[in-house]
Amino acid sequence: LLVAIEKTLQDRGHYTSWATVRETLSNHQIVTVVLPTSDGRTLRIRKAAKPDPEHLGIYEALGISPRMMKPVKTWS
């Protein structure tokens, strides 16, 4: 799988190793916002942060939507 990812990236002009891809994408964060309500419940919203240009280049080369993770809302 890793070789396929590297090959796909090379075919699309990104000459880099899996280790570099992993390092580059390691700082694309996912955040959870916790909002308590007046009735004692808690709303949690989990969402990916806005990708940096380096992230977008990799996602585009691999055919991955930068909006791969839609916000997830849960109540507790």
C-alpha positions in Angstrom: 0.0 0.0 0.0 2.8 2.4 0.9 4.6 1.7 -2.4 1.4 2.3 -4.3 1.0 5.7 -2.5 4.6 6.7 -3.3 4.1 5.6 -7.0 0.9 7.5 -7.3 2.5 10.6 -5.9 5.6 10.2 -8.2 3.3 9.8 -11.2 1.7 13.1 -10.4 4.9 15.0 -9.8 5.4 14.6 -6.0 8.8 12.9 -5.6 8.8 12.1 -1.9 8.9 9.1 0.4 6.1 7.7 2.6 8.0 9.0 5.7 7.9 12.6 4.3 4.2 12.3 3.4 3.4 11.0 6.9 5.4 13.8 8.5 3.8 16.4 6.4 0.3 15.2 7.1 1.0 14.6 10.8 0.1 18.2 11.7 -3.3 18.2 9.9 -5.3 18.3 13.1 -8.8 17.1 14.0 -10.4 19.1 16.8 -13.3 18.5 19.1 -15.3 21.4 20.4 -17.2 20.6 23.7 -20.2 22.8 24.4 -22.2 22.3 27.6 -25.8 23.3 27.5 -28.1 24.8 30.2 -30.0 21.6 30.5 -26.9 19.6 31.5 -26.3 17.9 28.2 -23.1 18.3 26.2 -22.7 18.8 22.5 -19.4 17.6 21.0 -18.5 18.6 17.4 -15.5 16.9 15.8 -14.1 18.4 12.7 -10.9 18.4 10.7 -8.9 21.7 10.7 -8.4 23.6 7.4 -5.6 21.8 5.5 -2.4 23.7 4.7 -1.3 24.1 1.1 1.2 21.1 1.6 -1.7 18.9 2.7 -3.9 20.0 -0.2 -1.1 19.1 -2.7 -0.9 15.6 -1.3 -4.6 15.1 -1.1 -5.1 16.3 -4.6 -2.4 14.1 -6.0 -4.0 11.1 -4.3 -7.5 12.0 -5.4 -8.7 12.6 -1.8 -11.2 15.3 -1.0 -9.8 17.8 1.5 -13.3 17.6 3.1 -12.9 13.9 3.8 -14.2 14.3 7.3 -17.5 16.1 7.7 -18.3 17.5 11.1 -19.6 14.9 13.5 -22.0 16.1 16.2 -22.8 14.0 19.2 -24.9 14.6 22.3 -24.3 13.2 25.8 
